[in-house]
Amino acid sequence: MSASHPDISQELLDVVDASGRVIGRATRERVHREGLLHRAVHLLVWHPDGRLLLQKRSASKACCPGLWDTSVGGHVAAGEDGLVAVLRESREELGILLRAEDLEPMGRHLFDEDSLDPELVDSWGTLHSGPFVPDPEEVEDVGWFTLEEVDSLLLRGLATPHFALQWDLDLRSRTSCLP
């Protein structure tokens, strides 16, 4: 484990109810082991021409290694604001510095298809054309995809189940992060 990536299994996360109200706190390891509902954030990065940036998860990731996923995604640390978390994750995963005013809220959804990792996810969108400096421990690759190319990835089983759900719930009909 590198100095820049300490043992994240002991990171504290807020345990929440379905409305997002904090009802406890537990380590990431316990949250995942017991299937406790916790908060996460996603950022969808749209190119001005309408393509969506996806990240290919590193082969070393415990969950869904090597699959394409949302542009940025991560857990919200205990006591952390979701907006702060998405800005932090954007720096960590893609090496981009964003400000709150660069983001457009895109809503909240519950991901509970995988009983070991139920998440209440707040999403934002942004327009950004790069460059990106992905963290190789988190991200194997990034790529721009048209809506049709995303559909093709999903049909071939090359994307994470969570991204597939979010795509079906809200993203397929969008051509940018703007409502």
Secondary structure, 3 states (H helix, E strand, C coil): CCCCCCCHHHCEEEEECCCCCEEEEEEHHHHHHHCCCEEEEEEEEECCCCCEEEEEECCCCCCCCCCEECCEEEECECCCCHHHHHHHHHHHHHCCCCCHHHCEEEEEEEECCCCCCCEEEEEEEEECCCCCCCCCCCEEEEEEECHHHHHHHHHCCCECHHHHHHHHHHHCCCCCCCC
